[in-house]
Amino acid sequence: MSEPPQHERPTIDPEYDHHREDGVDKAELESLLAEYTLRRDDHENAPAFVIRPDDVQETLTLLRDEAGFDHLSCLTAQEYEDRYESILHLTKYDRRTHEVSLVVQLPRDDPVCETAEPVFRTADWHEREAYDLVGIEYEGHPDLRRILLPESWQGHPLSLEYDQDKPQVIRFGEHANPLEADRRLEGEGPESETMLLNIGPHHPATHGVLHLKATLDGETVADVDPDVGYLHRCEEQLCQQGTYRHQIIPYSNRWDYTANLPNEWAVARVIEDIADIEVPEYAQILRTMATELGRMLGHFLALGTFALDVYGEFTATFQYAFRDREVIQDILEDLTGQRMMFYYFRLGGVCWDLPEPREEFVEQTRDFLDELPAKIDEYHDLIVTNEIFRIRTVDTGVLEPEVARSYGVTGPVARGSGIDYDLRRDDPYGYYEHLDWDVVTRDGCDNHARVLVRMDEVEESAKIVEQCLDLLADWPEDDRTVQSNVPRTLKPDSDLETYRAVESAKGELGIYVRSDGTNSPARFKIRSPCYHNLSSLPEMAEGEYVPDLIASLGSLDIVLGSVDR
């Protein structure tokens, strides 16, 4: 590999620490990585170390085994005028505020970097996306091919020289006809029962436009390859063309559109971090309450569709879940003015206070919370004690904790495997650290455990919402500031970089932003929890039956708008 280009970096004050008091010890990291560090390139959220392209695996192994950085949270690729960069952001499942970034600088004429996949399995899909959209090649990657765009696509859409007006010709012949008859693999004898099975891309059980290329040995899944990209809508490019102040947050509602208020918070948090914007305490309470109602929206939908997946329950469970989801949507419609694409968050706060009359809104929300325990009991009676449901979910789709960590799995999927990781508690934001609630985990590691986690989390969200209502109802009228004073045009300093994340209904939703001194980001990378969780599906499904594959996919609660972005 070629030596990365040398260039000037902004001067970093060694006394200035952007971290909270419980952040990682920079001196210890410097000592640990001294052999591999070319220079420092600190980001707003974490210390960053520039390393050589062929030292990636050794450095990652050292950080994982010696310093406990067991979560490759995000991998970002980008192109500058004089170089490419591949940035690996690491943290710890048990100490989320310990963060570190590795920066691999690559020459323009030979952007080749050592793969991180042997150390962290989640790098597989990360690096395929970086290759697809930016053009960096990862040496030693087990399957380096495009993941969002067709294999015959010309150019890389996030590279500086990409021509967006260039016509593209997609070679139909490169893709197998999904309607062709079942066939045996080449080289297999007549006694073999191996066959290929296409599930999707248009199928009710795929929860969106997803193609599963399954290889069956009899009735057992021998291999499954999730084929994504059918819903790719270029959200990162759109955000890079939008302005910080007004034009990025509305896009976020389209990612995970089933529980989209956390999406708005992810965008707001990262921009507020890079632009040094404070949020009033009263607005933090409004954000927290609205987001937890949004989390319940997502969990009710996940519960209803999962019951439909595993035992065709439409008349009771599915409609019950939508009944309760509709009540929450009525509440959020009153609060935000919208029924689906809420756009309630603004930089520095929210767009407005509780609707008038306040007492009526509070009473409506409390009525829902009062009725919720009885409804949760109904779900337990309908689902958890259902014999068919238990047969289909208990001990199927097993995802062991160490495997989940290697794939960067988060949210209810991780907590269903006993991983006690929740950004609301572990990287506090909003008003969560001032409220009484619990992180729910289960040790079953199977499809059943993931369902139970979501049902329990609905009750925890209800506790949070109730406490927020108490605070809002008693808040002094003359101190109800819903938004801080934010400049109409935001232009953060050039070359600021940060990664911030929130806990969405699906898991860790993170955003990496790099500024260039203008009112739009130079790089805007979305770290989707659905993308990471879906990449672990082969680990859950291989060796299971085809119906178990469908149950495992449903238990991940993916939304393809979030997977493809």
Salt bridges, closest charged atoms under 4 A:
ASP17 OD1 - LYS26 NZ 3.63
GLU30 OE2 - ARG40 NH1 2.17
ASP41 OD1 - ARG9 NH2 2.64
ASP42 OD2 - LYS26 NZ 3.75
ASP42 OD1 - ARG40 NH2 2.81
GLU44 OE2 - HIS18 NE2 3.62
ASP55 OD2 - ARG52 NE 3.00
ASP65 OD1 - ARG64 NE 2.87
ASP70 OD2 - ARG405 NE 3.84
GLU79 OE2 - ARG108 NE 2.93
ASP82 OD1 - ARG83 NH1 2.89
GLU85 OE2 - ARG9 NH1 4.00
GLU85 OE2 - ARG83 NE 3.07
GLU99 OE2 - ARG20 NH2 3.94
GLU99 OE1 - HIS89 NE2 2.99
GLU99 OE1 - ARG96 NH1 3.15
GLU99 OE2 - ARG500 NH1 3.90
GLU117 OE2 - ARG121 NH1 2.40
ASP124 OD2 - ARG121 NH1 3.44
ASP124 OD1 - HIS141 NE2 3.18
GLU129 OE2 - LYS525 NZ 3.22
GLU129 OE2 - ARG565 NH2 2.50
ASP132 OD1 - ARG146 NH1 2.63
ASP143 OD2 - ARG145 NE 2.71
GLU161 OE2 - ARG108 NH2 3.23
GLU174 OE2 - ARG171 NH2 2.37
GLU180 OE2 - ARG183 NH1 2.77
ASP225 OD2 - ARG145 NH2 2.99
ASP225 OD2 - LYS213 NZ 3.70
ASP227 OD2 - HIS211 ND1 3.34
GLU236 OE1 - ARG523 NH1 3.08
GLU236 OE2 - ARG565 NE 3.94
ASP256 OD2 - LYS506 NZ 2.90
GLU272 OE2 - ARG287 NH2 2.64
ASP273 OD2 - ARG500 NE 3.38
GLU292 OE2 - ARG295 NH2 3.04
GLU292 OE1 - ARG424 NH1 3.09
ASP309 OD2 - HIS207 NE2 2.48
ASP324 OD1 - ARG323 NE 2.95
ASP324 OD1 - LYS375 NZ 3.04
GLU326 OE1 - ARG339 NH2 2.68
ASP330 OD1 - ARG339 NH1 2.97
GLU333 OE1 - ARG339 NH1 2.60
ASP353 OD2 - ARG358 NH1 2.88
GLU371 OE1 - LYS375 NZ 3.72
GLU378 OE1 - ARG323 NH2 3.43
GLU402 OE2 - ARG405 NH1 2.70
ASP420 OD1 - ARG425 NH1 3.09
ASP422 OD2 - ARG415 NH1 3.48
ASP422 OD2 - ARG424 NH2 2.70
ASP426 OD1 - ARG425 NE 2.61
ASP427 OD1 - ARG20 NH2 3.24
ASP427 OD2 - ARG269 NH1 3.33
ASP438 OD2 - LYS463 NZ 3.64
ASP456 OD2 - ARG442 NH2 2.78
GLU457 OE1 - HIS299 NE2 2.86
GLU457 OE2 - ARG415 NE 2.72
GLU460 OE1 - LYS463 NZ 3.19
ASP470 OD1 - ARG366 NH2 2.77
GLU497 OE2 - ARG9 NH2 3.67
GLU497 OE1 - HIS43 NE2 3.40
GLU503 OE2 - ARG415 NH1 3.00
GLU508 OE1 - HIS71 NE2 3.01
GLU508 OE2 - ARG96 NH2 3.49
ASP557 OD2 - ARG454 NE 3.81
ASP557 OD2 - LYS506 NZ 3.60
